[in-house]
Structures are given as C-alpha cells and as structure tokens.
Amino acid sequence: MSWGEGRLRPKGAGRMQTNFTAEQLKDHAVAESEKILRKCVHCGFCTATCPTFTLLGDELDSPRGRIYLIKDMLENNRPADARVVKHIDRCLSCLSCMTTCPSGVHYMHLVDHARAHIEKTYKRPLSDRFLRAVLSAILPHPGRFRLALAGAFFARPLAGAFKAAGGPFAKLGAMLSLAPSRMPGRSSLEGPGTFPSAQPVRKGRVALLSGCAQPVLKPSINEATIRLLQRSGYEIVLPKGEGCCGALVHHMGKEDAVLENARRNVDVWTREADAGGLDAILITASGCGTTIKDYGFMLKDDPAYADKAARVSALAKDITEFLVGADLGKPVVKPDLRVAYHSACSMQHGQKITRQPKDLLKAAGFEVKDVPEGHLCCGSAGTYNILQPEIAGRLRDRKIVNIRKTSPDLVATGNIGCMTQIGSGTEIPVIHTAELLDWVYGGPVPDGLDTVLSRSAAE
C-alpha cells in the first residue's frame, strides 16, 4: 500500500486482513473493531459521499483513509500521534459513509473506539484540552449553559476579532458566533413533570427527552411536541433524574462520561417503564436519538445494564418516527409555503429515517423540496463547528447555497445543531419539523415564521 502524498492505494481486492494477537482480542472493544475492519473491501464508495474528502481531497480525510490509520494504530497498540489525531478530529461522524458502504462496515463504532483511544493515549495542546474541558463541563448541563450564553451575549461583538486572530482564538470566535442574539425565556413546561392527554381516552404514555442544549436554545420545540402529543391522545412524562444523552462528550472520546450518562438515563427510563408503562421514549434532537438508540451496544458487556439498555434503545424513537403512526387530526391551517427539508446526518445516516418527516410535512399541506447534495453534512456535528470552524464554515456555506436552489420560504429540520449552524449563515427561517406540525394542527405560529407569513399574504 502506498501512503504517498496522503493518498492510499490498496493493492489487491477482497476483505481487509487484520493481524491482532489473541491477547489483544481479549479486549471487547478491540475485538469489535477487528470485526468491523474485516468487513471493509477497500472499494472506496465511501469517499464519494464523505464531506471532508469532498472538500479537502485528501484520502486520509476519507472513511477509507481513516480506517487504515485506525487499523495501524490499534493493531500495533500504539498511542495516537499527531497525524492520526488530525484526521480523526476532522471526521464529522456524519455517517454518510455507512449509508453508502455496500459491505456493512459499522464505521460509527470504529471511529468511536478510535476517539476513546486518542483520549486515553494522546496529550493535546493546552488550548485544545482547555476548550474541550469547558465544552464538556458546560454544554451537557442546561443551567451552566444558560449562564455561559448570558456571558457570550456580551462577548459576541468580539467574535470577528477572535476569528481574525487565528489559532485557538478562531475556535473561541466560532463559539461566540453561534451564540443566539437573544435568549429565550425558560419554558413553563420544563420538567420534570407529567402532561395528560387532551383526549377523553388516553391512547398511550410516552417519555420525552428534555435534552440539554435544545431546551436552552429553543424551548419551543419541546413545547410544540407536548401539545402535538396531548392533542393526539398521549400522556407525556418528563422523568425526574434524566440528563444529557452523552452525545456531546461521546464525540470527544470521553468514554467514561458517556457510559455514566447512559446508565443514569437507562435507570430513569426503566423506572418509568416499570411504574407506568411507556410506549416510546421520544427524542426531538436527532443527534441524541442516534446515541440513545446505541445504548444497547454501548452497555452490552455490562451485566447489570445490558438487558435494560437494549430495552431502552428499542423504545427510543425520533418524534417524526412516532408521529407517522399517530392521529394528528385535521389541519386547522392551510400553509401555502415551500419548505426545503434538511435531513440531519444523524437522522438520515444515523437512524435511517428519511421518508417520515417529509411525509408528515406533505400531509400537513407544505410543498416539500429536497435539498441538492442532501447527503452532505451542514458542518454542525455536535461541537465540530467549534472545534473545526474552518471546515464547518465551508460546509455550512455549501449547504446554504444548495438550500437556496430550492427557492424555499423556510427550512425544516429535526436537529437543534443543524438549526443553529444553518441559521447562523442565512436569513431564511430554520424551524423544527415538530413546530411546523404543531402550528398546522392547532398550535401557535412558530417563532420566525410570522415574517414569512406576512410576506406571503402581501404577495
């Protein structure tokens, strides 16, 4: 194999050969990665749909290139080095490669293992360690996040200067640019709590993930979801003790932290399911949904949690995945609006949910348009738009160009990260699918849509 100029040229064909020792394979994570590696047939289909390879043209910034880097590192039981870290850090975990792969390579679990190995064996520069520690300490905790955003509001005018300074300051500038220009108030429906069905006969009982960043940035999403579900005959519980799903720290390789989050939430939802029954655990942020649906895998080797985690993962559903089977009633508003539907990577690639959100929007009366290059990430990817601002910015701008090609009145999506990322670069309103459905079926006009409606009426 040639590694010249950052490009890989596999020799021969067939499945990848591995050379792990019997001792190495006693480690469950290594054994799982070995199984994943052996499925790769070097075909390179993944390079065609990888956002970073599309932008940078370096095969080490493609799934196939990263697979070789990970294989070499794990087989030789080496600590991560700067080159490996550079290219793994550039991976968005968008999982477009998994949708494309004809061999079923579970790249998500492989890169998760690589990130955990990096976290344990590589000492990052001080500025990088500090920023990651701050993000890990603040973002998963709504109270801390609110305080941080209050401070960021006053520092936001300095974002441009920080970006111009470059280096670690550019990441700080990116973080400030993403801070909202105005802070929404706390929701009156913030949990814990139980919200009864609005119908005489209850159709079921569901838990709704409150989330960590989303209820701070956009509390109206969960409010709209609760109203939708109540009108459809469901009782909704926001359980006491639930916390961050762990996705944010998971993508930074903090394995112990994500498992702690997973165990806590599994205990909370198991208690609710045993006490009052649960038809589903509903999630309105698709990035969280991908992680929660993976709890069963994460905890499969934990005898105290394996069965409970598998049960929780089986109950987890994206809100649109659940609503296609619910009776939303008849629309009370006829929207004469064209919607560009942005399918978050965690939705289309992570959970393989592609049809349901668009079907719901069409049934509600929207004209739904697919965005060109819809398989490519917008650059949000958890904390990626802070840790890799240059690449994230290029992906966001490319996404917005493609959105504009559909001449939409608004953008609909199902992930708060995408909403924040895309909204930071365009005046087109970016609204959660649940908020749009709630409005059509009897709820209030979503924030940001009133201007569109006024323009539409004038025309």
N, C-alpha and C positions, 0 to 999 in steps of 0.2 A: 504494500500500500504506500502511495506517495502522499506526503504531507506538505509538498511544496506550495509555497505562496498561499497557505491557508486553505488549500483545496484538497479534498480527499478523492482518491480514485481507487475504489475497491477492485481487487483482482479476482476474477472468477465469479461464480454465482452460487446460489444456494444459501441456506440459513447460516447465520453467524456462528462461528466456532468460539467457544469460551474455554478458559484454562484456569478455572478456580480450583483450589485444593479442597479436599474433603473437609479439612479443618475450617476453611473459610465458609463453606456451605452449611456449617452448623449454625451460623448466624442467619436468623429467619429473613432479615432484610436483604442480606447478600443473596440468599437462595432465591428470593422472589425476583430480585434484579437479574439474576442469571437466567431465569426462565424467560423474562421479558427480552433480554438481549438475544437469546437464541431464536426468537421469532423473527428477528429482523433479517430481511433477504437483500439488503443493500439497494433496493430498487430505486430509491431517490424520489418517489412520488411525493413524499412529504416536503421536499424542497420547493415544489411549485406553489404550495399554499402557505408556506411559513412567512409571516410578516417580516421578521428580521432578515431572512435571506433575500426576500423581495427588495428590501431597502438597501442592504449592505453588500449583497453579492458574494459574501464570504461563506464557504460551506461549513466552517466551524460555527457559524451563526445560523445553521440549519439543524433540524432534528437529527439528521443522519450524522452530521459532524459532531454534535454534542453527544450522541450515543457512543461514538468512538472514543471521545475524551473521557466519558464516564466509565466505559469498559476498561480503558487503560488504567485509570485511577483506582478502580475497585479491584481489578484482577491483581494488581501489584501492591494492593493495600497501602497506597501512598497517600500522604497528606495532600490536600488540594494545593495547587500552586496558582500563581497569579494568572497564568494563561487560562487554566480551567475555569477559575472564578469569573474572569472577564466574560467568557462566552456563555457560561451558565447563567450569570446575572442578567445577560441580555435576553434570555428566554422569557417570554411573557406568560408562559403556561396558558396560552390561549387554546391549546389542544386541537387546533386545526389539523395538525399532522395526524391525530388519531382518527379524525373523520376521513382523511384521505388514505390512510395506510391500508393496503389490501391484506396484510398479514396479521393484523390484530395486535400490533406492538402497543403495549399499555405504557406509552411514554410518560403519562402523568405520574404514575407510581415510580418510574425510574428517575425522573428529574427530582421528585420529592426526596428520594433516597440520596441523590447527589447533593442536594441542598443541605440535608441534615449532616452529611459527611463533611461538607465545607464548613458548616457552623462549628463542628467539633474539632476540625484539624487545621483551619486556616485563620490567621490573625489579620484582620482587615486594618487598613489605616485608621488612625484615631478618629478622624472626622466621620468616616463611614460607620464605625462602631457606635459613635455618639448618636448619629441620626437614626440608625436602626433601633437603638435602645429607646430613644424618645418616641418614635412611632409605635413601638411595641408597648410602651408604657401608657400611651395616651389614646390611640385610636380604638382599642377594644373596650374602652370604658366611657360611656356616654357623659358622665359628669365631668371627667377630666377633659374630654373632647370639647364640651361646651366652653369650658374656661379657656382652652387653647384657642378656640375660634374667636373668642372675645378679644384676646390679645392680638391675634392675626389680623383682625379687622383694622386695628390702628396701625399695624405694621405693613399692611397691604400696599400702600403707596411706594414702599421701598423695593417691591418685587423686581421692578425693571433694573434697578441699580445692582441688586444681588445677581441677577442673571448676567448682566454685563461683566461683572467681576469674574465670572467663570469659576471653575474648580468646585469645591464643596459649596461655595456661596450660590452657585447656579441651582443646586438642589433646594436650597432654602428659598430662593426666588420662585421656583416652581411650586413649592408648597404654599407660599403666600398667594400666588396667582389663583390657586384652586379654592382659596377661602371664599365663602359667599360674601357678596357685597352687602347683604342684610341678613340678620339672623332670625329665623322663625321662632316663635314662642314655643314653650313646651306644650305638648298635646294634653288635652283633658282626658284622652283615652289611654294615656301611658300606663303600662302595667306596674305591678301585677293586678289582675282583675278578671272578671268573667262578664261577658256580654251576651244577654239572652237572645234567642231567636225572636224576630219580629212577626213570625207566623204563628197561628194558633197551635199547629202541630210541629214539633221540632223534628227536623229531618236528620240531624246528626250533631256531633260535637267535634270541634277541631281545636288544635293548639295553633297559635300564630306566633312565629318567631318575631320578637320585637326588634332584634338586631342591635348593633352598637353605633355605627356611624349614621345609618339611614334615619333613625328617629330624631337625630340631632339636625341633620341637614335638610330632611324633608319628612316631617312627621305626618304630613297629609297623605302619604302613601298608605300607611297602616290604618289611618282613619278611614280612607276610602274603602280599603279592603274589609274592614269590620262592618261598615254599612252594607256593602255588597252581600256579604255572607249573612248578615242578620235578615236582610230582605229576602234572601233565598231560603231561609228557614234553618239556619245553623246557629248553634251556640258556640261562642268563641272564648277560649281561655288564653290569657297571657300569664303563664305559670310563674310562681314565685321561685326565685333562685336561678332562673335561666340567665345565661350570659352570652358573650361572643361565641360564635361558632368555631373560631380558631383559624379561619381562612387567612387573615392578615399575617399572623405570626407563622402560619404553616408555610407560606411562600417565602419566608425569610429563613427557613430551615430550623426554626425553633421547635424541635420535635417534642420535647417535654411539655412545653406550654400548650401546644395544640392538643396533646393527649389529655392534659389536665382539663382543658375546656370541653373536650369531647365527653369525658367521663362525667363531668358535672351536668352537662345537658342531658346525657343519656339517663342519669339518675332522675332528673327533674321530669322528663317526658315519660319515663317508665312509671313513675309515681302517679302522674296524671292519667295515664292509660289504665292503670290498675284501679284507680279510685273511681273515675267517672266514665271511662271509655274514651277512646279517640279514634275517629275515622281517618284522620290525617294530621300530620304536622305540616303546616303551610308556611311557605317562605316567599317573600316578595322581593328578595335580592338574589338573583340567580347565582352570584358568586358564592353566597352562603349555601345555597341549595346543593351545588356541586360538592362542597365539603361535607355537609351533613349526610348526603347520600353515600359518602365514602367512609362514614364512621364504622360500618361493619367490617370494612377491610382494615382500617387503622387499628382496631381493637380485636382482631380475630385471634391473636395469640395471647390475649388476656383472659384467663379462665373465668374471672369474676365479671367480665363485661362483654365477652364475645357474643353471647346469645341476645343480651339486651341491646347491644349496639346494632346487631343485624335487624332486630325488630324495629328500632328507631329509624334506621335507613330505609326500611321497607315502607314505613309510614310517611316519610318525607316526600312532599310534592311541591313543585312550583305552583303559585296561585293560579296561573293560567291552565296548568295541567289538571287542576281540580275543577276549575270553573266550567270547563267544557262539558262536564257531567252534571252541572247544577242547572236549576231552572231560574234564570235571571229575570223572568217575566218579559213584558213587552217594553220596548224603548219608549221613553216619555219625551225624548228629544230626538229630532232628526238631524244629525250632523251632516252638513254639506261641506265636508272637509277632506282634503287629501293628506294621508298620513304616510310618511316614509318610516317603514318599520325597521328599526335597527335591532338585529338579533345579537344579543350579547354572546361573546365566545363561550362563557360558562353555560349559557342556555343551549346554543345550537351544537357546540362541540362537547362540552362537559356533560350535559344531560340529554342530548339528542332530542331536544324539544324545538321543533321548527314550525309545525303547522298550527298548533293550538292557539298561540297568541294572535296570529293573523286571522284565523277563523273567527275568533271572538270579536275582533275589531270589525271584520266584514259583516258579521251578523248584527252588530250594533249600528251599522249604516255608514261606516267610514269607507272611503276609497283607499285601499291599502296598496302601497308600492314597495317592491323590493329594492334595496339599495345596491347598486353595482359594486362588485368586489365585496359582497356582504360577508364573505368568509374571513376577511382580514380584520384584525383587531383594531379598535379605536385608540389603543395605547393606554387605557386606564389600568387594567390588570392589577387591582389591589393597590399596592404602593408603588407600582412600576413608574407611574407618571411623576413621582417624586424622586425615585432612585435612579431612573434613566430618562431624565427630562428631554434630552435632545431627540432620542428615538421616539419617545412617546408623542412629542410635539409634531414630528413629521407624520406619524400615523394618524394623529387627530386631524391634521390639515388635509391629509389624503381622504380620510373618511368624510369630512365635511364637503369636499369637492364632489364626492360621489353622491352624497345626500342631496346636494343642490341640483344634481342632474335630474332628479325626480320632480322638481318644482313643487315641494310639499308646503302645506300650511303649517305643519308641525312634524315632530319626530316622536315616535312612540318606542319605548324600550322597557325592559324589565329588570334593570340593574342600576342601582344608585351610582356606582362608579362610572358607568358609561354616561349617565345623565350629567354628572359633574364634568367629566372630561370633554364631551361633545359641546355641552353648554358653555364651556369656557372659551370656545372659539367661534361661536355663531350666535346671531340674534334670533334664529329660528327656535321657537319654544321646544324643549325636550321634556316630554311628560310621560309618566309611568302608565303602562297599559291599564293597571287597576284603577287609576284615577279617571281615565277616559271612560272606562266601562261604568264606573260609579256615576259619572255625570249623565251619561246617556240613559241609565236605568233609574234615575231619580235623585242623584246626589248633586252637590253644588258644582259650579264651574271650576275646573282646576286652575290653580294659580298659573298665570302666564298665557292662558287661553283667551281671556277677555279681550285682549288687543286684537287677536286673530279674528274673533267673532265680530268685533266692531268693524274691522276692515272688510270682512266678508259681507256683512249687512250693507255696508256703504256701496259695495260693488254690485 
